[in-house]
């Protein structure tokens, strides 16, 4: 995709991506079982409380960069953000970071209770894979669905986000080497950001060469994002 960089307005682009993914997530959240309304409300609260929607933006941008209508990447974008929201709910719990505020609002366990927050996080994680596996978009062929599910699952488990969080908890109060710190950053945040770019590219039918190039780009972006985030935590 080609465009005039001089006329490109990043703020407008970010807003457009945020509105697009918010609308799709609202749809999926509205499809949840009415038999547990309190749980559904906690899920909506966790997802729609705000946020930059960075991972959906990267998925949309990767699809557009490869010449695909960004709307086709809304499945990937929604699944990514729903799963990211689950991780934040669990990160905020007393057993983890014990945070009472997120984005200026009470965290999910403060607003709904710890047990409901745990279930909301669990349900959001399941919803992410429901979104991917249940899509009827033409670009979401069985092969693409399987590749996206594998990508997101790998980026979220012990090889990615959960593994990075475990290492981060173990490192509390310890002096770390630069290599160890980078490992935590790449697992905890970088792998899900890389998954966002890859899943957007898979929407566009990217070949192995394009995926390898985008992986290198996303790896650098993910590390930079976590370093910036850690600096903000300190200052």
C-alpha positions in Angstrom: 0.0 0.0 0.0 1.3 3.4 -0.9 0.3 6.7 0.7 1.5 10.3 1.0 3.3 10.4 4.3 3.0 14.2 4.4 -0.7 14.1 4.4 -1.0 11.1 6.8 -2.5 12.1 10.1 -1.6 9.6 12.8 -4.2 10.8 15.3 -7.0 10.3 12.8 -5.7 6.9 11.8 -5.5 5.7 15.4 -9.0 7.0 16.2 -10.4 5.2 13.1 -8.8 1.9 14.2 -10.0 2.3 17.7 -13.6 3.0 16.6 -13.5 0.0 14.2 -12.3 -2.5 16.8 -14.5 -1.1 19.6 -17.6 -1.7 17.4 -16.6 -5.3 16.7 -15.8 -6.1 20.3 -19.1 -4.6 21.4 -20.8 -7.0 19.0 -19.0 -10.0 20.4 -19.6 -9.0 24.0 -23.3 -8.7 23.2 -23.3 -12.3 22.2 -22.3 -13.6 25.6 -24.7 -15.8 27.6 -27.5 -13.9 29.3 -27.5 -16.5 32.1 -24.6 -14.8 33.9 -25.3 -11.1 33.4 -23.0 -10.0 36.2 -20.1 -11.8 34.6 -21.0 -10.3 31.2 -21.0 -6.9 32.7 -17.6 -7.4 34.2 -16.3 -8.6 30.8 -17.6 -5.5 29.1 -16.2 -3.3 31.8 -12.7 -4.8 31.4 -12.7 -4.5 27.6 -14.4 -1.1 27.1 -12.8 0.8 30.0 -10.5 2.5 27.5 -7.0 2.0 26.2 -4.8 2.8 23.2 -5.8 -0.3 21.3 -2.2 -0.6 20.1 -2.4 -4.3 19.2 -5.5 -3.8 17.0 -3.8 -0.8 15.3 -0.8 -2.9 14.4 -3.0 -5.7 13.0 -4.9 -3.2 10.9 -1.7 -1.5 9.7 -0.1 -4.8 8.8 -3.1 -5.8 6.7 -3.2 -2.4 5.0 0.5 -2.5 4.3 -0.1 -5.7 2.3 -2.9 -4.2 0.3 -5.9 -5.6 2.2 -9.0 -3.8 3.3 -8.4 -3.2 7.1 -12.0 -4.3 7.9 -10.8 -7.8 7.1 -8.4 -7.6 10.0 -11.2 -6.8 12.5 -11.4 -10.5 13.6 -7.7 -10.6 14.5 -7.9 -7.1 16.0 -10.8 -8.0 18.3 -9.3 -11.3 19.4 -6.0 -9.6 20.3 -7.6 -6.8 22.3 -10.0 -9.1 24.1 -7.1 -11.4 25.1 -5.0 -8.4 26.1 -7.9 -7.2 28.3 -8.0 -10.6 30.1 -4.3 -10.2 30.9 -4.8 -6.8 32.4 -7.7 -8.1 34.6 -5.4 -10.8 36.0 -2.4 -8.6 36.3 -4.3 -6.2 38.5 -5.4 -8.9 41.0 -4.1 -8.8 44.6 -2.1 -11.9 43.9 -0.2 -10.2 41.1 0.2 -6.4 40.9 -2.6 -5.5 43.3 -3.7 -2.4 41.5 -6.9 -0.6 42.4 -7.0 1.8 39.4 -6.5 1.3 35.7 -6.9 4.2 33.2 -8.2 6.3 36.1 -11.0 3.8 36.8 -11.4 1.1 39.5 -9.9 -2.2 38.3 -12.2 -5.1 37.5 -11.7 -6.8 40.9 -12.4 -3.6 42.7 -15.6 -2.9 40.7 -16.9 -6.5 40.6 -15.1 -8.5 43.3 -12.1 -10.7 43.0 -13.9 -14.0 42.1 -15.9 -12.3 39.3 -12.8 -10.6 37.9 -11.0 -14.0 37.7 -13.9 -15.5 35.8 -14.2 -12.4 33.6 -10.5 -12.8 32.7 -10.9 -16.5 32.0 -14.0 -15.8 29.8 -12.2 -13.1 27.8 -9.4 -15.5 27.1 -11.9 -18.0 25.8 -13.7 -15.4 23.8 -10.5 -14.4 21.9 -10.3 -17.9 20.5 -14.1 -18.1 19.9 -13.8 -14.9 17.8 -11.0 -16.4 15.7 -12.5 -19.9 15.2 -16.0 -18.6 14.6 -15.3 -16.1 11.9 -17.1 -16.4 8.5 -15.0 -13.9 6.7 -13.7 -15.2 3.3 -10.1 -14.4 4.3 -10.4 -16.5 7.4 -9.9 -19.9 5.8 -9.3 -22.9 8.0 -5.6 -22.6 7.4 -5.5 -18.9 8.3 -7.7 -19.6 11.4 -5.4 -22.4 12.6 -2.3 -20.2 12.0 -3.9 -17.3 14.0 -5.0 -19.5 16.8 -1.5 -21.0 17.1 0.1 -17.6 16.9 -2.1 -16.1 19.6 -1.9 -19.1 21.9 1.9 -19.3 21.7 2.2 -15.5 22.3 0.0 -15.8 25.4 1.3 -18.8 27.3 4.6 -20.0 28.8 6.5 -19.1 25.6 5.1 -15.5 25.7 3.0 -13.3 28.0 2.4 -15.7 30.9 6.0 -16.8 30.9 7.2 -13.2 30.9 4.9 -12.3 33.8 6.2 -15.3 35.8 9.8 -14.2 35.3 8.9 -10.7 36.2 7.4 -11.8 39.5 10.4 -13.9 40.3 12.7 -10.9 39.5 11.1 -8.5 42.0 13.7 -7.0 44.3 16.6 -8.6 42.4 19.3 -7.0 40.3 18.9 -8.1 36.7 21.3 -8.3 33.8 20.4 -6.5 30.6 19.9 -9.8 28.8 17.5 -11.1 31.5 15.5 -7.9 31.4 15.2 -8.0 27.7 14.0 -11.6 27.9 11.2 -10.5 30.3 10.3 -7.6 28.0 10.1 -9.8 24.9 8.0 -12.4 26.6 5.7 -10.3 28.7 4.8 -7.7 26.0 6.8 -8.2 22.8 5.4 -11.5 21.8 1.8 -10.3 21.8 2.8 -7.2 19.8 4.6 -9.5 17.3 1.5 -11.7 17.2 -0.6 -8.6 16.4 1.5 -7.7 13.3 1.7 -11.4 12.2 -2.1 -11.9 12.5 -2.8 -8.8 10.5 -0.4 -10.0 7.9 -2.1 -13.4 7.8 -5.4 -11.7 7.1 -3.7 -10.4 3.9 -2.3 -13.8 2.9 1.3 -12.8 3.6 4.0 -15.1 2.4 7.0 -16.4 4.4 9.3 -13.5 3.3 6.8 -10.8 4.3 6.1 -12.5 7.6 9.8 -12.7 8.4 10.3 -9.0 7.7 7.3 -8.0 9.7 8.4 -10.2 12.6 11.7 -8.3 12.8 9.9 -5.0 12.8 7.4 -6.1 15.4 10.1 -7.6 17.7 11.8 -4.1 17.8 8.5 -2.3 18.4 7.5 -4.7 21.2 10.8 -4.2 23.0 10.7 -0.5 22.7 7.1 -0.3 24.0 7.9 -2.3 27.1 11.1 -0.3 27.9 9.0 2.9 27.5 6.3 1.5 29.7 8.8 0.5 32.5 10.3 4.0 32.4 6.9 5.5 32.9 6.3 3.2 35.9 9.4 4.7 37.6 8.9 8.4 36.8 
